[in-house]
């Protein structure tokens, strides 16, 4: 029986892997410019971390986690997102005792058991950022600017930034009752999940993905109208800073993060051209999360970008250049008795940072030239009896078709000369 990759997972083969490297490189460079350092956390954690850190009533925790018992009967879970692990690491290593704010970014695989479709996988990849230790609205703006800068450095300009404020526990207290009063009379029209969660967590109804729930609660009161003075001022400053930086946004009353530890700014980035799953990333402030996970009362804010959806968006750009996978040099070995010597030549060139390859399948001279062409080699070096006897190489420039004879010690400068 042929074993295939599990449903909802996939392999990244060359040349597609170059696109991944490209995105990761852009994120790394942008992170450096914004002063964010990389954190790497384990791919599995104690299940309890996500129950507390993501929220016991969320879809992720109730339906989508890859949870298993290890051989010591511990309950472990493949991480469904990155924030909880960052919060755990912050607390575990008392990083908050050092320089604040702590500015981290991460990239890696995440796991959610959901129905696979375009842009939705069971193993997918996120790059994200988390900042701890400041409640400044300018930091909210910076985090959003970081996200937007990644998109723009990737050449993605047709995005929509949705923005809202979910206030603080104080303003949510009064809002919660208003929302429950609005929802109660129509509760029979809600989906099963919303019916059971609306009293405990009415904000979750607002971000329910089921269309009939949206219709049922039409005309719901906006949290924006219940913000306390501090939260209103915070939101105004975030918006003004984005406006002054030329970043367009849409105020979105439906955008909420329904859990208690989310506070103030919430945002989502959509790229409509990639289809139904158009959200490429989202994030927000979570001033209550570190405390909820057993740490001190430290504010935090972060975002996560979905790499697969970024790739979809990149692929949909009309004038996108394919990554350059061309080979610099192909070494054609014309007689197997020079195989060993050829390895020394490859070694010399590679140590001089020249990208070079050769044939290992016993191709004829003609087949090697065809192979070099397929690899896109810019230069072919011929190494045959004649050359070896005379201590030289024949160097062919594949674009001009010019051929020259180069003494062994002149090989590297001659190649660099053609390549540059
Ligand atoms: P979330 O943590 O749910 O806010 O997700 C942040 C981003 O990760 C989303 O905007 C998507 O781009 C991406 N994402 C979330 N779930 C998946 C999935 N199952 N497959 C692919 N990408 C995903």
Boltz pocket constraint, residues with backbone or C-beta under 6 A from the ligand:
constraints:
  - pocket:
      binder: B
      contacts: [[A, 80], [A, 81], [A, 112], [A, 114], [A, 119], [A, 120], [A, 121], [A, 122], [A, 124], [A, 125], [A, 126], [A, 269], [A, 279], [A, 280], [A, 281], [A, 282], [A, 283], [A, 304], [A, 305], [A, 306], [A, 307], [A, 308], [A, 309]]
      max_distance: 6.0
